[in-house]
Amino acid sequence: MLFHTFSSQEERRKFGGSDFFEIQFCRMPPKTEVGIITAVDSVNHWFDDSLYVSGDDDSAFLQEYDGIFDCGIYNNLETGTIDPYGINYYEPDLIDTIIAKLLNIRPTDYEKLVEWLNTAKKYNGFYILGV
């Protein structure tokens, strides 16, 4: 299993400490400036409704998913593939395109991610937060 969920942060810490990618809903209001959304001070970590990728699986995740998540906005407002050490923000209008790519390519554990992304449509996009 590539994607993990935890019922509490205690459960997450017991599983793997803090060595995770966190895929997190963006809870900022719609129309918030991207510069604010991607600011280091705007991002919190370790939500129970996030998906987590263990640091042990980071290479597999990046190998299979980097080309799918090739449209993230970084903290410096540049766009590209997953920055494994930084903030990657994906705007709400990208979610359906990303889901279509996942359904076409079918990488490891994609079903769980598609389900989570469908929930992300209720939010102002999502983040992939690097380790």
Disulfide bonds with the S-S distance in Angstrom:
none
